[in-house]
Amino acid sequence: MTVLILTCEEDVTADMVVVHLNASGVPVVRLDPADLPGGVALSGEYVHGSFQGHLSSGGRLVGIDGLRSVWVRRPGTPAGRAEEPSAWLTEETSQALYGMLRGCGARWMNHPDAARRARYKPWQLRVAQLCGLPVPATLITTFPRAAEEFAQRFPDLVVKPVSGAHPKDPPRAVPTSRVAPDTDFSAVAYGPTLLQRRVAKRADIRLTVVGERLLAARRAADPDAEEVDVRFAPPTSPWRPADVPPRIAEAVHAYMRETELSYGAFDFAEDADGTWWFLECNQSGQFGFVEVETAQPIARAIAAWLSHSGPQEHAHVNGQGSTVR
């Protein structure tokens, strides 16, 4: 049984997992949907009530029914490198590839439907609340007056994008920034704005979840710093392994069940009382930098999960069986 990895060509993080899979003798096929059609080929035959499907990449042929797991890591846009790319060809290629893969019995990390849904930050916040994770007071609005009233109730605010990235080519990360006390909120009317009470954090927490495994890392932070986004703040201290409070562990497991994710990278802000405030969960977040600094076996844990041939932990996809809608 083969592990299929869908990711871009230059993905060092995926390389870390492939090393462990190779060491375990688990067959691996890695391909980028952007190379289909071209360097990657597919074929699927539906005849007399049976299905036979195959994928070819780099001279290797794998049967779709022979997949034990599919890791949707950071794949390119289907047909993105075709000789004559188009939106139509991308849609055709996407439907063919993911449509065939959905019909196999492989485990997913993460299933495309669950991953797509989990990207919605407003939904993340509601799921986190219902699962018992502390969530800072948050407002998403296009009403300037609502923003003004929220700022009066919570004078120390940050602003962040609802979607996460600015639509440039390549996409650019938009940093979380502090809101000045005298801010004019009239521009809120031109697009949804996410305002959130700033957590005076003494540390940033990155909690990587692989199946049932929780691997947390902590990095000390200055609660009075002007730069509040850990991605852009200068590294004043290294990441170190951390224990997960039992209450947080229970809530995170509930979150993973509700979102039907097999992998998630959670960001928390730890305040002076030791409370972990939920900020977001990236369903395909990076983990390489954490493993390098902490020596936590994240890549090994992912390889072990992908190598397992048992049933998927979350049998339902796209909301079936979930209590959060």
DOZA-463960 format. One record per residue: residue in three letters; x, y, z of N, C-alpha, C, O in turn. Coordinates in steps of 0.1 Angstrom, whole numbers, plus 2048, in hexadecimal, padded with zeros to 3 digits. Layout:
ALAXYZXYZXYZXYZ ...
This chain:
MET8087F480080080080080980D80081380D807 THR8058177F880D8227F680882F7FC7FB8307FD VAL81183780180D84580580E84F7FA81984F7F3 LEU8048567F78048607ED80586E7F47FD8717FC ILE80F8767EF8118837F580F88D7EA81588D7DF LEU8058967EC8028A17E28088AE7E78038B37F1 THR8138B27E18198BE7E58228C47DA8248BE7D0 CYS8268D07DC82F8D77D283D8D07D28408C97DB GLU8458D37C88518CC7C685B8D07D18628C77D6 GLU85C8DD7D48668E17DE85E8E37EC85A8EE7F0 ASP85D8D87F38568D780085F8D080985E8C380A VAL8688D78108718D181986A8CA82586F8BF82A THR85F8CF8298578C98348528BB8308538B2838 ALA84D8BA8248498AD81F8558A381E854897821 ASP8618A981A86D8A081A87089A82787588E828 MET86E8A183287089C83F86888F84286D886849 VAL85C88F83D85388483F85787883685786D83A VAL85A87B82A85E87182086A86982586B85D823 VAL87387082C87F86983287B85E83B88085383A HIS87186184486C85684D86484B84686584084A LEU85D84F83C85584583585F83B82D85D82F82D ASN86984182787383982087A82F82A87D824827 ALA87D83583688582D84087C821845881817849 SER86F82384486681984986280F83E85B805840 GLY86781283286480982685680A82185180181A VAL85081682384281881E84381F81184A82980F PRO83D81980683D81F7F983782D7F982D82F7FF VAL83D8377F28388447F18388497E38428477DB VAL82D84F7DF82D8577D28298657D68208687DC ARG83286E7D183087C7D382E8837C68368827BC LEU82388B7C58218937B981A8A07BC8148A27C6 ASP81B8A97B28158B67B380A8B77A880C8B579C PRO7FD8B97AD7F28BA7A37F58C47987EE8C478E ALA7FE8CE79B8018D87918078D27848078D877A ASP80D8C67868148BF77B80B8B677380F8AF76A LEU7FE8B67767F48AE76F7EB8B77677E58C076C PRO7EA8B475A7F18AA7527FF8AF74E8028BA74E GLY8078A574B8158A874881E89E74F81E89274B GLY8258A275982E89A76082788F76882C88576C VAL81A89276B81188977380688576980188E762 ALA80287976A7F78747627ED86B76A7F1866775 LEU7E186A7667D786276D7CE85B7647CD85F758 SER7C88507697BE8497617B584276A7B983C775 GLY7A884276779E83B77079483476778E83A75E GLU79182876A78782076277C81B76B77F814775 TYR77081E76776481976E75C81076575581475C VAL75E8037687587F975F7527EE7677587E9770 HIS7457E976473F7DE76A73F7DF7797427D5780 GLY73C7EB77E73B7ED78D7487ED7947497ED7A1 SER7547EE78D7617EE7947687FB78F765801785 PHE7727FE79777B80A79378980679478E7FF79D GLN79180A78A79F8097897A58167867A381C77B GLY7AD81C78F7B382978D7C282878F7C7821797 HIS7C98317877D88317897DD83F7887D7848781 LEU7E884278F7EF84E78E7FE84B78A80384178E SER80385478281185277E81985F78081486A77C SER82485E78682D86A78983B86578A83F85C791 GLY84486C78285286978385585B77F85F855784 GLY84D85577685084877284A83D77B84C831778 ARG84384178583D83878F82E83778D82884178B LEU82982B78D81B82978B81582379881A81A79D VAL80A82979D8048247A97F58237A77EE82B7A1 GLY7EF8187AC7E18167AB7DA81E7B67DE81D7C1 ILE7CF8257B27C882D7BC7C28247C77C28287D3 ASP7BE8187C47B980E7CE7C48097D77C28037E1 GLY7D180C7D37DC8077DB7E28127E47ED8107EA LEU7DA81D7E67DF8287EF7DA8257FD7CE822800 ARG7E38268077E08258157DC83281B7D4833824 SER7E283D8167DF84A81B7E38558117EB852808 VAL7DC8608127DF86C8097E28788127D987C81A TRP7EE87E8117F28898187F089580F7F9897806 VAL7E689E8117E58AA8097ED8B58107E88BC819 ARG7F98B680D8038BE8148018CD80F7FA8D5815 ARG8088D08048068DE7FE8068DC7EF8108E17E8 PRO7FC8D67E97FC8D47DB7FA8E17D37F48EA7D7 GLY8008E07C77FE8EC7BD7F08EB7B77E98E17B9 THR7EC8F57B07DF8F67A97DF8EB79E7E88EB795 PRO7D68E279D7D58D87937D78DF7857D08E9782 ALA7DF8D977C7E28DE76F7E98EC76F7E88F3765 GLY7EE8F077A7F48FD77B8018FE77280490A76E ARG8078F376E8138F47668108EE7588198EA751 ALA8048ED7548008E87478058F173C8078FD73F GLU8078EC73080C8F472580390072280790B71F GLU7F68FD7237EC9087217E290872D7D790372C PRO7E690D7397DE90D7447D29157437D292073C SER7C79117497BA9197497B29157557B490A75B ALA7A991D7597A091A76479890E76179590676A TRP79490C75478C9007517958F37527908E9758 LEU7A18F374E7AA8E874F7AD8E575E7AD8D9762 THR7AE8EF7667B18ED7747A58E677A7A68DD782 GLU7998EB77778D8E477D78B8D67787888CD780 GLU78E8D376B78D8C67667978BD76D7948B1771 THR7A38C276E7AE8BA7747AB8B77837AD8AC788 SER7A68C178A7A38C07987988B679A7998AD7A3 GLN78E8B77927828AD79378789F791783896798 ALA79089D78779489078379D88A78F79B87F793 LEU7A78927937B088D79D7A988A7AB7A987F7B0 TYR7A48957B079E8937BD79188B7BD78E8857C7 GLY78A88B7B277E8837B17828747B277B86C7B8 MET78D8707AB7918627AC79685E7BA7938547BF LEU79E8677BF7A48657CD7998647D779B85C7E1 ARG78E86B7D678486B7E077D85D7E07778597EB GLY77E8567D57788497D578083D7DA77B8327DB CYS78C8407DE7958357E47938347F378D83D7F9 GLY79882A7F97968288077A182D8107A382981B ALA7AA83680A7B683B8117B284481C7A784A81C ARG7BB8458267B984F8317BE85D82B7C785D823 TRP7B88688307BC87582B7C287E8367BD87D842 MET7CC8858337D288F83B7D489B8327DF89C82C ASN7CB8A58327BD8A48377B48A282B7B78A581F HIS7A889D82D79E89B82279B8A981C79A8B3824 PRO79B8AB80F7998B880978D8BF80E78D8CC80F ASP7828B88107768BF8157788C58237748D0825 ALA77E8BD82C7808C183978A8CD8397898D6841 ALA7958CB83179F8D68317998E382C79D8EE831 ARG7918E282178B8EF81C7828F6826783902828 ARG77A8EE82D7718F48377798FA842775904848 ALA7848F384678C8F785279390485079890A859 ARG79490984379B91584079392184579992C847 TYR78692084777D92B84A78093085977C929862 LYS78693B85B78A93F86877E94287177F93E87D PRO77394886C76894A87576293D87A75E93C886 TRP76293387175D92687676791F880763919889 GLN77492187E77E91C88777B92289577B91A89F LEU77992F8967779358A376A92F8AA76B92D8B6 ARG76092D8A27549278A87569198AD7529158B8 VAL75D9118A57609038A97689038B57668FB8BF ALA77290C8B677B90D8C17739108CE77590A8D8 GLN76A91A8CD76291D8D875A9118DD75A90E8E9 LEU75390B8D474A9008D87528F48DD74C8EC8E5 CYS75F8F28D97678E78DE76E8EB8EC7758E28F1 GLY76C8F78F07718FB8FD77F9028FD785903908 LEU7839068F179090D8F178D91C8F37849228EE PRO7969238FC7949318FE7979398F17A19378EB VAL78E9428ED78F94A8E178E9588E578595C8EB PRO7989618E179796F8E478B9758DE7869718D3 ALA78697F8E477A9878DF77D98B8D17889918CE THR7749888C777798A8B976B9908B275F98D8B5 LEU76D9998A976399F8A176799E8927729A288F ILE75E99988A75F99A87B7549A287674899E877 THR7579AD86F74C9B686C74F9BF86075B9C185C THR7449C485A7469CF85073E9DB85473C9E484D PHE73A9DB8617339E786773D9EF86F7429EB879 PRO7419FB86A74AA04872746A0688074EA06889 ARG739A08882734A0B88F7369FF89973AA018A4 ALA7349F38937379E789C7459E689F7499E28AB ALA74E9EA89675D9E98997609F48A47689F18AD GLU75A9FF8A375DA0A8AD758A068BB75FA088C5 GLU74CA008BC7479FB8C874F9F08CE7529EF8DA PHE7549E78C575D9DC8CA76A9E18CF76F9DC8DA ALA76F9EC8C977C9F28CE77A9F98DB7839FA8E3 GLN76E9FE8DD76BA048EA76B9FA8F676F9FC901 ARG7659EE8F27649E38FC7729DD8FE7759D990A PHE77A9DC8F47879D58F47919DE8EE7949DD8E2 PRO7969E88F679F9F28F07AC9ED8EA7B29F48E1 ASP7B19E28EF7BE9DC8EA7BA9D18DF7B89C68E3 LEU7BB9D58D27B79CC8C87C29C98BE7CC9D08BD VAL7C09BD8B77C89BB8AB7BF9B989F7B39B68A1 VAL7C49BB8937BC9B88877C49AE87F7D09AE87E LYS7BC9A58797C299A8717B99978657AD99A866 PRO7BE99185A7B698E84F7AD9828527B097A85A VAL7A198284C79897784E79D96B84779B95F84D SER7A296C83B7A69618337B595D8367B8951833 GLY7BD96683A7CB96283D7D69678347E096B839 ALA7D39688277DE96C81E7D89768147CD976810 HIS7E197F80F7DD9898057DF9827F77E897B7F5 PRO7D59857EE7D597E7E27DF9837D77DB9887CD LYS7EC9837DB7F69867D17FC97A7CC7F896F7D0 ASP80597B7C280B96F7BC81A9717BE8209797B6 PRO8219697C781B95F7D08139667DB8159727DE PRO80A95F7E28029657ED80B96A7F88169647FB ARG8089757FE80F97A8098089798167FC97C817 ALA80F97582080997582D80798383380F98B831 VAL7FB9858387F899283E7F999184D7F2989853 PRO8029998538049988617F999D86A7F29A6866 THR7F79978767EE99C8807F59A88868019A8889 SER7ED9B38877F39C088B7EA9C68967DE9C3897 ARG7F09CE89F7E99D58AA7E19E08A47E59E789A VAL7D69E38AA7CD9EE8A57D09FB8AE7CF9FA8BA ALA7D3A068A87D5A128AF7C9A178B77BEA158B2 PRO7CAA1D8C27BEA218CA7B5A2B8C37A9A2B8C5 ASP7BBA338BA7B3A3D8B37AFA398A57ADA4289C THR7AEA2D8A27ACA2889579EA2C890794A2B897 ASP79EA30883791A3387C78DA26875794A2186D PHE781A2187977CA14874773A1686876CA0C865 SER773A21862769A2385676DA1984B764A15844 ALA779A1684977DA0D83E7789FF8407799F7836 VAL7739FB84C76E9EE84E7629EB8447609E0841 ALA75B9F58407509F48377549EE82974B9E9822 TYR7619EE8267659EA8197699DB81876C9D680D GLY7699D582376D9C782376C9C183176F9C883B PRO7699B48337689AE8407759B08487809AD842 THR7749B48547809B785C77F9AE8697759AE870 LEU78A9A886C78B9A08797939A788379F9A9882 LEU78C9AB88E7929B189A7929A78A57889A08A7 GLN79C9A78AD79D99E8B87A49A48C47AE9AB8C2 ARG79F9A18D07A69A68DC7B49A08DC7B69948DB ARG7BE9A98DE7CC9A58DF7CE99E8EC7CB9A28F7 VAL7D59928EA7D998B8F67E798F8F97F098E8F1 ALA7E99949057F799890A7FE98B90D7FE986918 LYS80498690380A978904818978909820980906 ARG81A96E91282896C91782E96190E83B95F90F ALA82795A90682C9508FD82394D8F181794F8F2 ASP8299498E68229438DB8229348DC82C92E8E0 ILE81792E8D981691F8D981391A8CB80991F8C5 ARG81B9118C68179098BA8148FB8BE81D8F48C2 LEU8088F78BC8048E98BF8018E18B27F88E48AB THR80A8D88AF8088D08A38018C38A78058BB8B0 VAL7F68C08A07EE8B48A37EF8AB8977EC8AF88B VAL7F389F8997F489488F7EB8888947F088189D GLY7E088788E7D787C8937D387F8A27CD8898A5 GLU7D78768AB7D48788B97E087E8C07DF8818CC ARG7EB8808BA7F88858C07F88948C17F489B8B7 LEU7FB89A8CC7FC8A88CF80B8AB8D18118A68DB LEU8118B48C981F8B88CB81F8C78CC81D8CE8C2 ALA8218CD8D88218DB8DA82F8E18DC8388DB8E1 ALA8308ED8D783D8F58D88399038DD82F9088DA ARG8429088E58409158EC84C91E8E985791A8EA ARG84992B8E68549358E58509418ED8459478EA ALA8599458F68569518FE85495D8F685A95F8EB ALA84B9668FA8489738F384797E8FD84597D909 ASP84998A8F78489978FF83999B8FF83499F8F4 PRO83299B90A82499F90A8219AE9068169B1902 ASP82C9B690682A9C490282F9C78F48309D38F0 ALA8339BD8ED8399BF8E082F9C58D68239C28D6 GLU8349CE8CD82B9D48C38289CA8B881D9C98B3 GLU8329C18B58309B78AB82A9AB8B28309A58BA VAL81D9A88AE81699D8B58159908AD8119868B2 ASP8199918A081898589882597D899830982895 VAL82497189E8309688A0838966893844964893 ARG83196688783896487B84196F87784B96D86F PHE83F97B87C84798787884F98C884858995881 ALA84D98889085498D89B86298789B86497C897 PRO86C98F89F87A98A8A087B97F8AA8769808B5 PRO8829748A78839698B088C96D8BC89896D8BB THR88696F8C888D9738D48919678DC8999678E5 SER88A95C8D988C94F8E18899438D88819458CF PRO88E9388DA88B92C8D287E9258D68799278E1 TRP87991D8CC86E9158CF8729098D887D9038D6 ARG86A9068E286E8FB8EB8618F28ED8568F78EC PRO8638E58EF8588DC8F18508E18FD8558E6907 ALA8438DE8FD83A8E290882F8D890A82C8D0901 ASP82B8D79178208CE91A8138D59178118E1918 VAL8098CC9137FC8D190F7F38D091C7F18C5921 PRO7ED8DB9207E48DA92C7D88D09287D38D091D PRO7D48C79327CA8BD92F7BD8C39297B78BD920 ARG7B98CF92E7AD8D59297AE8D991B7A58D7913 ILE7BA8DE9177BC8E29097BD8D59007B78D58F5 ALA7C38CB9057C58BF8FE7B78B98FA7B48B58EF GLU7AE8B99047A08B49027998BC8F87928B68EF ALA79A8C98F97938D28F07998D18E27918D18D8 VAL7A68CF8E07AC8CE8D37A88C18CC7A58C18C0 HIS7A78B68D47A28AA8CE7948AB8C97908A68BF ALA78C8B28D177E8B58CD77E8BD8C07758BB8B7 TYR7868C78BF7878CF8B378B8C78A77858C989C MET7948BE8A97988B689D78D8AC89978B8AA88D ARG7868A78A377A89F89F7708A789876A8A288E GLU76D8B389C7628BB8967668BF88875D8C087F THR7728C38867778C887977B8BC87077D8BE864 GLU77C8B087677F8A486E78D8A586778F8A185C LEU7968AB86F7A48AD86A7AD8A28707AA89D87C SER7B789E8697C189486E7CD89B8727D6896879 TYR7CF8A786D7DB8AF8707D78BE8727CE8C386A GLY7DC8C487B7DA8D387E7E58D98857EB8D388E ALA7E88E68817F28ED8887EB8F988F7E7903889 PHE7EA8F889D7E39028A57EC90D8AA7F890A8AE ASP7E89198A97EF9248AF7E79298BB7DB92C8BA PHE7EE92A8C67E89308D37F193B8D87FD93B8D5 ALA7EB9448E07F394E8E77F194B8F67E694B8FB GLU7FC94A8FD7FB94790B7FD95491380695B911 ASP7F395791C7F39639237FA961930800957933 ALA7FB96C93980296C9457FD96194F80495D958 ASP7F095E94E7EA9549567EC9459517E893C958 GLY7F29449467F59379407EA9329387EA926933 THR7E093A9357D493692C7D993691E7E093F919 TRP7D592B9177D892A9087CC92F9007C2929900 TRP7CE93A8FA7C39408F27C493B8E37CE93D8DD PHE7B99368DE7B99318D17B993C8C77B19468C8 LEU7C393C8BD7C39468B27BF9408A57B694689E GLU7C49348A17BF92E8957C59208947CE91C89C CYS7C091888B7C590B8877C790A8787BE90C871 ASN7D49088747D79078667D78F88637DF8F1868 GLN7CE8F485A7CD8E68567D88E184E7D98D584C SER7E18EA8497ED8E58427FA8ED8478038EF83F GLY7FA8F18538048F98588128F38588138E6859 GLN81C8FB85782A8F685882E8F08658288F5870 PHE8378E786683B8E187284A8E08738508DD87D GLY8518E186785F8DF8668678E78708718E2876 PHE8648F487186C8FD87986B8F98888748FB890 VAL85F8F488C85D8EF89A8658E389C86C8E28A7 GLU8658D989386D8CD89587C8D08958838CA89D VAL8808D988D88F8DC88D8938E289A89E8DE89F GLU88B8EB8A088F8F28AD88C8E98B98938EA8C3 THR8828E18B987E8D98C58828CB8C48828C48CF ALA8858C58B88888B78B787C8AF8B987D8A28BB GLN8708B48B98648AD8BA8628A48AE8648A98A3 PRO85D8988AF85D88E8A485089089C84888789A ILE84D89C89684189F88F84189888283789187E ALA84C89887A84C89186D84B88286F84487C867 ARG85187D87A85086F87C84186B88083C86187B ALA83A87488782C87188B82387187E81A86987D ILE82687B87581E87B86982186F86081786985B ALA82D86B85F83185F85882A85385D82584A856 ALA82985286B82384687181484686E80E83C86C TRP80E85286F7FF85386C7FD84F85D7F384885B LEU8058548548038518468058428437FF83C83A SER80E83C84B81182E84980782484E80681984A HIS7FE8298577F482185E7EA81D8537E682584B SER7E58118547DC80C84A7CE80B84F7C5805848 GLY7CB80F85B7BE80E8617B581985C7B8820853 PRO7A881986179E82285C7A18308607A883386A GLN79B83A85979C84885C79584A86978B84586C GLU79C85387279685687F78885C87D77F85A884 HIS78786687377B86D87177586886477986B859 ALA76A86086676485985B75B86285375985F847 HIS75686D85974D87685275588284C75F886852 VAL75088784175789383B74C89D83874189A834 ASN7508AA8397478B583573B8B683D7308B9839 GLY73D8B484A7338B785472A8AC8597238AD863 GLN72A8A085272289585672789086373288D865 GLY71D88F86D72188A87A72789488372A89188E SER7288A187E72E8AC8867238B388D7188B5888 THR7268B889971C8C08A071D8CF89D7158D78A2 VAL7288D389672A8E18937278E488472D8DD87C ARG71E8ED88271A8F087471E8FE87171C903865 
